[in-house]
Amino acid sequence: MESCVLDATDTDLDTGIVCSLTAASSILLLVRRTDLRWVSLDTVDFTDVVLDIRNIRHAIAVEYDPVEQYVYWTDDEMQSIRRAFLDGTGQRFLLLSVYIRQ
């Protein structure tokens, strides 16, 4: 796979080019229903990149811990709070609500 420099303006993510967060000094995290994305605020085109995180069903909130470098999110459908690194590794459930329907 190719990689790109975050300040490049001719990056096309649909062709399989992968951008790295290592060069970004300012990012914006976005939550969508079934994925999380980051946008480098250091670029002129603000291209969003989907984080490599699986099994998101209905994400509703996202937060980033710059000290531990984890991204945290809540999933309303799974009734859970999860975390992972920005590259998608270290995915873990922190809280999983299990309820019984009667």
C-alpha positions in Angstrom: 0.0 0.0 0.0 1.1 3.5 -0.7 1.3 6.2 2.0 0.9 9.9 1.9 2.3 12.9 3.6 -0.5 14.7 5.4 0.3 18.1 3.8 -0.1 16.7 0.3 -3.0 18.1 -1.6 -3.2 15.4 -4.3 -4.0 12.5 -2.0 -6.8 10.2 -3.2 -8.0 7.9 -0.4 -10.3 5.9 -2.7 -7.3 4.5 -4.5 -6.0 2.8 -1.4 -3.5 5.4 -0.3 -3.1 5.4 3.5 -2.3 8.5 5.5 -0.5 8.4 8.7 -1.2 10.5 11.8 2.5 10.8 12.7 2.9 14.1 10.9 -0.3 15.7 12.1 -0.1 18.1 14.9 -3.8 19.1 14.9 -6.6 16.6 14.3 -10.4 16.5 14.6 -12.1 13.3 15.5 -15.6 12.7 14.0 -18.1 10.1 15.0 -20.5 8.7 12.4 -23.1 5.9 13.0 -20.8 3.0 11.9 -17.3 4.5 11.9 -14.9 6.9 13.5 -12.8 9.3 11.4 -10.0 11.8 11.8 -9.3 14.9 9.9 -5.9 16.6 9.8 -6.3 20.3 10.4 -2.8 20.7 9.0 -3.9 20.1 5.4 -5.6 22.4 3.0 -8.3 19.9 1.9 -9.3 18.5 5.3 -9.6 14.9 3.9 -11.2 12.6 6.4 -9.7 9.1 7.1 -11.7 6.2 8.6 -10.1 4.7 11.6 -9.5 0.9 11.3 -12.0 0.0 14.0 -14.4 -2.9 13.5 -17.9 -3.7 14.8 -19.2 -0.2 15.4 -23.0 -0.3 15.2 -24.2 3.1 16.4 -21.4 5.3 17.7 -22.7 8.5 19.3 -19.7 10.1 21.1 -16.0 10.2 20.8 -13.1 11.5 23.0 -9.3 11.4 22.7 -6.8 11.0 25.5 -3.5 12.6 24.3 -1.5 11.3 27.2 -2.4 7.6 26.8 -3.1 8.1 23.0 -6.4 6.2 23.1 -9.6 7.2 21.4 -12.8 6.3 23.4 -16.3 6.0 22.0 -19.8 5.0 23.1 -21.9 2.6 21.0 -25.6 3.1 21.7 -26.7 -0.1 20.0 -24.1 -2.3 21.8 -24.6 -0.4 25.0 -20.9 -0.1 25.4 -17.9 2.2 25.9 -14.8 1.1 24.0 -11.3 2.3 23.3 -8.5 1.8 20.8 -5.4 3.5 19.6 -5.8 5.8 16.5 -4.3 3.1 14.3 -7.0 0.6 15.3 -4.9 -1.6 17.5 -5.6 -2.3 21.2 -9.4 -2.4 20.7 -11.1 -3.2 24.0 -14.5 -3.0 25.7 -14.4 -0.9 28.9 -18.0 -1.2 29.7 -20.6 -3.5 28.2 -24.2 -3.3 29.5 -26.0 -6.6 29.5 -29.7 -6.4 30.1 -32.5 -9.0 30.1 -35.7 -8.3 28.3 -38.8 -9.8 29.8 
